[in-house]
Amino acid sequence: MILEVLSNLNDSMILSESSVWSFSDCVYLLRCPPSIQGKTMGAALARAAQWTAAGYGTGTLEITPLNEALLNQIIKFAEDFSTRHPQEAVVVFKEPLEWKTQLGCSAFGEGYEIDGATVKSEAKDEDGQPLLLLTASNLRVRNFDQLSRLLQIAMEKKLKEAQACLEANRDPIVKILGPEYGTVEGEDKSMLHLLEKVKQGDDPETEKKMKIFILLHQLDMQLLNSSLKHISQDIRLSPAAVNNEVNLLKNFSGKGEDTVLESLEYTSDYTFSNGCRAPPWRQVHGEICYLVIKPHDTDPLCITCSTAGVFLNGGELKSKGDIDYERKSDIYKDIVTFLRERSPRFVENMAKQQYTFFKEPTYEKNYQRVEVVDAKVSGQSQNHYDYTEKNVHEKVKSSAAKSKSTDKKKLEPSMKWKNIGLSAARSAKAAKNVNEEQRRSSSMSTKIKKKATGISSESVKMQSSLKCKISDKSEEVSESSSETEEDEEQPVRHQEGNTDLPSEYWGIQKLAKYLKGGNPTATVIALCSMRDFNLAQETCQLAIRDVGCLEVLINLLDTEEIKCQIGSLKILKEISQNTLIRHAIADLGGLEIMVKILDSPDKDLKCLAAETIANVARFKRARRTVRLHGGIKRLVGLLECPSVRSTGLTLYQAKDTEIARCGALALWSCSKSTKNKEAIRKAGGIPLLAEWLKSSHISILTPVVGTLQECASEPSYRLAIRTEGMIENLVNNLSSEHEELQMHCASAIFKCAEDKETRDLVRLHGGLQPLSVLLGNSENKQLLAAVTGAIWKCAISGENVSKFHDYKVVEALVGLLTDQPEEVLINIVGALGECCQEPINRAIIRQCGGIPPLVKLLTGTNQALLVNVTKAVGACATEPENMMIIDRLDGVRLLWSLLKNPNPDVQASAAWAICPCIENAKDAGEMVRSFVGGLELIVNLLKSKNKEVLASVCAAITNIAKDEENLAVITDHGVVPLLSNLANTNNDKLRRHLAEAISHCCMWGSNRVTFGESKAVAPLVRYLKSNDPLVHRATAQALYQLSEDPSNCITMHENGVVKLLLTMVGSTDETLQEAAAGCIANIRRLALATEKAKYG
């Protein structure tokens, strides 16, 4: 028993190679409960698959790469079952597998009886019951034969059907064979039970069940192995790492207000010799230890630390003295990351710690940054506190330069930042202002809670700026490539004197007095009066901030007066269009209050709060605040509406739709953060967005599609968009009359079409034709960029290129090659490069005059554009007529000059493009020699570390070496030893082109001998063991050329080349046949000559 568990522990990789189990460990192990002594059936579904936490009812399978892989294996097993095991396939299940299907009656054909909304299989069991029965959306299947046929009928929906079936039948083995074969914790006696039945009689049904049980058991083990392989690639934690993190957190924990946690304790004091505290029967699952954590602001948390990460478990079972080990949350990389998502107070108090909590790569940079701010505090005017991040980073550079002379001095955390804030004079002034405001303001209704009525605008600005510069150090925020900081702090414009202030400023200042000191009625009147001003005007927006109204407006949100809250939010919604106001609202805690308002029963209030969040959450700190305070889950909740697909809405339904629209707007703003995208997915946002995508209301469609296209940069979202059937809706909305909606739909297709399945779906749903039509709208550049991007990615599939030819897309793209912004040109040229794979399109580009503008673009500097344009020019050069034009325009020289570009992608793309140019040029040898220093440049690129660059350069050298003079020149530049140095590679693409280059370089002088001396022959022999037939052909040709040298023949023979080549002599590839036979003949001739010389 101990040996079995030890074996499992080794498999789970929780023990290092040096781990040793002590005698006390083994004694502890012998006391383990009997539940670990048996195997469990169905474990893959119960444990390996990733299920969502069950909030209501049962959990569901998450759409993750692991789950998709497991589902595909199960589908393949079920689909092939009837053909591989026909006798077992007809065995009737003990109970039918039953689930809600997405298939309609029309999907069923021969072999089924269709009666209205009911479908019955013609095949029936002994009692005359149909083996497949569909009533409405409820599907019941009673044997594997029908299950196999159903999956074949489902086609692209088979993944969703398998998911629905497994969610509804969590232990399918019980339904198939009976309850005695179910997944159990403890000793599994199901196999013994079956054996007993087989012994008792010769019942053929029992034997078939036995075989089904064994097949299901094999599938189960296969799924578990697959999941273990997947999980083992992502192991992060070790017992030592967990222990270090716990000790560090304990140093900052206690009862004080500024501590990060109240307490942190292990559930077990016993530590095994491998450093784990989890019992051995849990260590086999990769678990290290269990902790009970008491944060300041939440209930105690019981967590599991495992090799895969940290997650919340079911807590301590007091009656059993054990722990509910089931995972109740997502998996986080460490304890700190887990607590950041669970406790806002933890994040807040971590930021207050005097020393940096963890060492980060940016520690020194942050240290210098704080020092710079500190150095500039004393005696500076207010606007110095409002520098943009760019200005701060420029000062960091100068500070870093000065610090070089003191590198030997040990850096210590700066304590000066504590003193950054108001100077003594300003502090006194601020205190005076507070007292004056308190004396001036009368007592408002007790329902209204004020927080900052008298804080001067000057101090607010200073605190805002400092908070922006310092608070972000508390968390390393991961953001997507789509996120931009277009609204970072900008310099505040101050009025020089009162004479320059407009009348609106004084009007707002008068209203401020009533807003701050009045009763609820006076406050509402003041709010209504303030809305009469033009709040879209920057003067009015900054006036509200400068006279202290912004603090009061935020305080009003934290009252129980609905009218005051609504009035305040209406103003905040308008003025939050201003960058500075957005940051001030975030600094004053406005977002946290707005997130709470999302739970309000008042629908108008929820709408306004969500819209204001949408405006404020345009910079990353605000988006992070929304997530940390539970805003994402609440915003996703606003999308839940029973009237999603209704066309004629009642007043009540229209209000629900408006709430959903505002929620989608806020999610759109928040979705620019990678962590928020993940939070939206985990909160169940994808199915709700999919439902709203079917709506006909344009007002909500735009933010819904905007959110989806923002999230489509993540692979998990692209998979969900495809499997949830959203591609069809995106395609349909391409024909909308609203350009913004068209743009977001095209952008979503652009991102999703990275996957072949999505490209096929776009074509099947008729999406290529509307994309072609939208090319005619060249005035709207944003729409044009999205459409050309979608066409580019769709053109990767050859079937789509044929359709684009029918719609004359190539002609339209060539017409757009001039006078376009770079973001549009990148996509246009990328699309042309893909379309050029078809010969007819290469001719169309020439006929439409597309080659000159393409060649002209080779002189640009944009890296992405250069990669695409070199590919397009190279594809065009495969036609001799096109090559003449390229040569006349000096295109080859421009391509060769791009080999000097520092970007490896540009280098590789240029080298690939040069290959067809050399092949199709009239006098290629002379053309290449005319480039001064060109041959030396390309030979030196063989020193690159980039595999794609090396493969492309080898391909170019293959073509260069066809000219004898050029071969002599590159030999002088040392091409032979450089090629030999690359021989020990496992990359098949590089192997193929390297072998071709070696083959052609053997044609000059003593290069064959030099290759042998440079140890290039033996590695080439190993290439013959590759699975790529193109590698075999190129290698055989190289070996044939090398075998002309006797020393090389001996090396080849010693490395077993004859046996490998003999199998290739029988190949259907004539070139491979001849090369293999020629090499064997040379080796044989050498052997005969040796024997003759030896024996006469």
Buried (B, 14 or more C-beta within 10 A) or exposed (E): EEEEBBEBBEBBBBBEEEBEBEEEBEEBBEEBEEEBBBBBBBBBBBBBBBBBEEEEEEBBBBBBEBBBBBBBBBBEBBBEBBEEBEEBBBBBBBBBBBBEBEBEBEBBEEEBEEEEEEBBBEBBEEEEBBBBBBEEEEBBBBBBBBBBBBBEBBEEBBBBBBBBBBBBBBBBBBBBBBEEBBBBEEEBBBBEEBEEBEEEEEEEEBBBBBBBBEBBBEBBBBBBEBBBEBBBEEBBBBBEBBBEBBEBBEEBBEEEEEBBBBBBBBBEEEBBEBBBBBBBBBBBBBBBBBBBBBBBEBEEBBBBBBBBBBBBBEBBEEEEEEBEBBBBBBBBEBBBBBBBBBBBBBBBBBBEBEEEBEEEEEBEEBBBBBBBBBEBBEEEEBEBBBBEBEEBEEBBEEBBEEBEEEEEEEEEEBEEBEEBBBBEEBEEBBBEBBEEBEEEBEEBBEEBEBEBBBBBBBBBBBBBBBBBBBBBBBBEBEBBEBBEEEBBBEEBEEBEEEEEBEEBBEBBBEBBEBBBBBEBEBBBBBBEBBEEBEBEBBBBBBBBBBBBBBBBBBBBBBBEBEBBBBBBBBBBBBBBBBBBBBBBBBBBBBBBBBBBBBEEEEBBBBBBBBBBBBBBBBBBBBBBBBBBBBBBBBBBBBBBBEBBEBEEBEEEBEBBBBBBBBBBBBBBBBBBBBBBBBBBBBBBBBEBBBBBBBBEBEBBBBBBBBBBBBBBBBEBBBBBBBBBBBBBBBBBBBBBEEBBBBBBBBBBBBBBBBBEBBBBBBBBBBBBBBBBBBBEBBEBEBBBBBBBBBBBBBBBBEEBBBBBBEBEBBBBBBBBBEEBEBBBBBBBBBBBBBBBBBEEBBBBBBEBEBBBBBBBBBEEEBBBBBBBBBBBBBBBBBBEEBBBBBBEBEBBBBBBBBBEBEBBBBBBBBBBBBBBBBBBBEEBBEBBBEBEEBBEBBBBBBEBEBBBBBBBBBBBBBBBBBBEEBBEBBBEBEBBEBBBBBBEBEBBBBBBBBBBBBBBBBEBEEBBBBBBBBEBBBBBBBBBEBEBBBBBBBBBBBBBBBBBBBBBBBBBBEBEBBEBBEEBBEBEBEEBBBBBBBBBEBBEEBBEEEEEEEEE
